[in-house]
Amino acid sequence: MIQQFKQISIKQRFFLIIITFILTLFIKGVGEQISYGKDINNQDHIIGQWRSQIQFSTGAFASIKNLEFMYVFNYGGTMIESSNYDAAPPVPPAYGIWRKIDSKKFEIKYEYYATQPPDKAKIEHIWGGWLPSTRGVLSEIITLADDNETFNSTIKYEAFDQNGNIVEGGGIATGKGIKLKF
């Protein structure tokens, strides 16, 4: 075998080394993808997309009776939330983080920027964009039901001005969520 290897030209040896290297990287990558897939399948049941009905008992949002949140919980601990009121006034989705604190309990923290129309703006002028107003911070505890398809939650909402000072409007809410599926 060694004698045969010595008879191979330098170009052929180099080619064999490169092919071996590429195959090693490919096999390693496929193994990591399989491992990643197993991690997701064995990961916490919160990963995925959820819809929740929210009811504030205190604060600026207490009068809203049909508030809903849509959540996407990502592998790795990030999340996005959007509500059915994101267009009134226009605000971007909330972005946040989550972590497991017990077998069925998760802590969520997410933030969004509220907006307001420019001063003395007429409807035909505001399409150029609304201006920053406040920053909302929501802290939520989600408890999954035994079916891992529904949850109950408690939410604390705080509003901050552009200087980071707490402003009126914060409140407490409860939520009832359901995991979206086909």
N, C-alpha and C positions, 0 to 999 in steps of 0.2 A: 504494500500500500504506500509506504514512504517512497519507494522507488518510483511508483507511478506518479506521485505528487511532484517529485523532482523533475519529471519529464514534462510537466505542464509549463507552458511559457509564463512569463511574468504577467502579461496581459490577461491570460486565462485565470491566473491566481487572483489577480486584482478583481476580475469579474466575479469569481466565486465568493470572495470576501464581501463584495458589495451586495450580491444576491443574498448571502447569509445575513448580513446586517439588515437589509430591507425586510426579509422574512421575520427576523427577530422583532423588529419594530411593529410589524403587522400583527403578529401573534400577541404581543404585549398589548397593543391597542384593542384588539378584539376581546382579550381577557378583561381589560379594564371596563369595556362597555358592558360585558356580561355582568361583571361585579357591580357596576353602577345600576344596572337594571334590577339586580337582586336587592341592592340597598333600597331603591325606591319602593319595590314591592313589599319589603319588610319594614319600611319606614313608617312613621306616624300616619295615621289615617286622616290627618288634617290636610295633607297635600292634595291639591286639586282646586276645583272651583265650587263656591258655595253662594247661596242667596239667603239673606237674613231679613226678617221683619224686625224693625227697631222701634221702640217706644221710649222716648225720654219722659221722665217724671218731673224733672226740674230743668231750668235753663231756657235758653232762647229757642230750642227746638221742641219744647214740650207740647206746643200747640199742633205740631205736625202729626197727623194720625196714620199716614200711609207711607212712612219713610222705609225704604229698603236699601240694603247694602249688597253689593256683589263683591266677593273676595276671590282672589287667586293666591293660594299659598304654594310657594315654590320650594322644591327640594333645596336645602341649604339654609333656610331660615329667612327668606325675604318674602314680601307679600305686596299686593296691590289691592286697593279698595276703591270702589266707585259707587255713588248713590244715584237713585232716581231723581234727585234734586241737584245734580251737578251742573245743570244748565240754568239754575235760578239762584243767584247770578252765575254766570259761567265760571267754573273752577276746574282745575285739573284733578285727576284722581289723587287719592292719598297713597303714599308709599310708606312701607314700614318693614318691621322685623317681627319674627315670632320665635318662641322657644317652648319646648315641652317642660312643664313643671311637675307633672304627675302622669300616671298612666293614661288618663283621659282628659287632662287639664292642660291648657296652653295659655301662655301670656303673649299678648299682641300689643305692639305699640306702632301707631302709624300717624302720619302728619300730612296736612294738605294746606294749600294757600287759598284763602278767600280773596275775592276781588270786589271792586266797586266801580261804577261808571266814573269817568273823569268829571270834575267839577263843571257845572253849567253845560253839560253835554246834551246835545239834541240827538234823537234816535238815529239820524242819518250820519252822525259823527262818531258814534261809539263802536262802529264795526271795526275800527282800527285797533281795538283792544281795550279791555278794562284794566284798571290799575290795581296794584296790590293793596290789600286792606289789612287782613289779619292772618295769622297762622293758627290752624287748629291742630291740637294734639289729642289723640284718642288712645286711651289705655283700656284694653279689654281682656277679660278672662273668659275663655271659651271652655265649656265642659261638654265633651262628646257623650252622646247616649251610648248604650251598650251595642246598638246596631251600627255604630260608626258612620251613620248616614244623616244624623241630625245632631243639633247642639242647642244649648242654652248659654247665654252669655250675660255678663254685666259690663257696662261701659262707663268710663269716666271721661268727660270731654272738657278740655280747657282751651280757651282762646287767648292769644297773645298779640299785642300790637307789634308794629314794625321794629320797636326797640327791645322786644323780648319781655315787656311787662304784661302781666296777666290782666285781661279785661273782662268785663261782664259778659255773660252769655253761656258760660260753661254749664254743664249739667251731668245728670246721671241717667242712664238708660238700661234697658234690658233688651236682649235679642233672642230670637228663635230662628235657627238656621237649618237649611237642608242642602245636602251635597247634590250638585247637578250630575246627572249621568244619562246615558242613552237608554 
